[in-house]
Amino acid sequence: MKGTFIKNENFKNPGEYKKTSLDERKENADFLIENCNGDSWTIYPKTFNLKERKGIHVYSNGNYEVTDKVLRNLKEKYTYECNF
């Protein structure tokens, strides 16, 4: 079986990507929630740094593992988006 493809004026070339509103929100967020690990969360802060203490574990890649309580406090102070 042989298929054919007809390009029309609405065709979007492969490789071309137009940013969505979600992309814009992620770019402008203070931190991204990367993962949920059951009773903790992995976040990537873009505009601030945290020190390791109770409820906050710092990874060498720039991510942090935080508890629910720490995440709630961060959500009150900063803008965020989920990145999953």
N, C-alpha and C positions, 0 to 999 in steps of 0.2 A: 504494500500500500504506500502510496506517495502522497504527502500533504503539501499544500501550497499556502503561502501567506501573502496577503494583500495589505500593503501599507496605505492608510488613509490619513486625513488631516488631523485626526484625534490620536494618532499613534504617538506614543512616548518612547523615544529611543532608549534602548537598554543603557544603563550607566548614568542616565540623567535622573537626578533626585531633587525633588522640590521639598523644602522643609515644611513640616506641618506645624500646627499650633503646639502640639505636644513637644516637638523638638525645641521650639522657642522657649517653652516653660522649663524644660530640662536645662537649657543653657543658662537661664536666668535664675535658677534655683540656688539657694545657698548650700544645700546638700542633697545628695541623692540616696535613696534607700535602695541598696543593692540586693539584699537577701534577707529572708527570715529563717532563723535557725532554731525554730521551736520557741524557746524562751528568751532569745536574744535576736538582735538585728545587726546586720552589717550595713554601715553607711559610708559614704564618700563625701566628706565636707569639702566644698570648693572655696569658701570665703572665710573659714576660721579653722583653728586647730584646737584639739582637746588634749589635756594631759591625762595620762593613765592614772586611774584611781578606781575606787570601788564602783563597779557598774560600767567601766570603760576599759576596753583592751585595745591597745594600739598595734596595728600590723605594720610591717615594713613597707608594704605597697601603698600606704597612704589611707587605707581603709581603717575603720574602727568597728569593733563589736561592742554594742551597747545594750543595756537592759531596757525593758519596756518603760520603766520610770524615767530613765535618762532620755529616751526617745521622745516621750511626751513633753518633757521640759524643752528639748530642742525644737519641737514642732511649734511651741508657743513663742519662741524667740526668732526663728528663722523660717524662710520659705523652703519648701522641699517638694520633691517629686519622686515617684517610684521609678526605678530603672530596671524593671523585670516584667 
